[in-house]
Amino acid sequence: MTTPIDLYFWPTPNGWKASIVLEEMGLPYTTHLIDISAGDQFTPEFLAVSPNNKIPAITDPDGPDGAPIHIFESGAILQYLARKTGTFGGATERDRIAVDQWLMWQMGGLGPMAGQTHHFLKFAKQDIPYAKDRFRSETGRLYKVLDHQLGQNEYVAGPDYSIADMSIWGWASLWEGQQQTLEDKPNLARWLETVGNRPAVKRGRALHADKRRDPTAKPQT
């Protein structure tokens, strides 16, 4: 039996990338919650795994040459597991290039921009209209790029579902909180529903979902 991978996790769009890929690949894993609101990411134990104090991170006891390995950065985790299992990373070199392009697009574009949008709309202690407008607008531009790409392909990097889809879906699924619209993005709407209905995506998204908080949500009465 495969030794479980240690997943260092908190239920955020970045955390979902790792939980979804592990579920999609059917890899056993043990979850270690890193409460980023409580500062768990700064403990020496976690920094030994993820020196940039960010989630997700993993420890694979069965790493290269059979030796354990720590991996931080969500994109690196997805690429590593795709190589390890030979799945979801592209069947040919041309396919792999397409997957890597869109994975990097998420890491360098959509993730940071949508993350800043969430921060200034929901978490910032000061109301800064310029920041709200700037990041909301750039996030909208990126969704238009994504919608155009999905108008030409069933999935983000081509006809096959891949780690690129897994990396993007979590952020894109929160489009309402980013004050975006799908009315003019039918391809994105179709893709969000298709990917969101995958059983493994549902399981990865549901992992410790009770820990999520939204400071703009109205209290239950």
Secondary structure, DSSP 8 states (H G I E B T S, - for coil): ----EEEEE-SSHHHHHHHHHHHHHT--EEEEE--TTTTGGGSHHHHTT-TT--S-EEEETT-GGG--EEEESHHHHHHHHHHHHT-SS-SSHHHHHHHHHHHHHIIIIIHHHHHHHHIIIII-SS--HHHHHHHHHHHHHHHHHHHHHHTT-SBTTBSS--HHHHHHHHHHTTTTTTT---TT-HHHHHHHHHHHTSHHHHHHHHTTGGG---TTS----
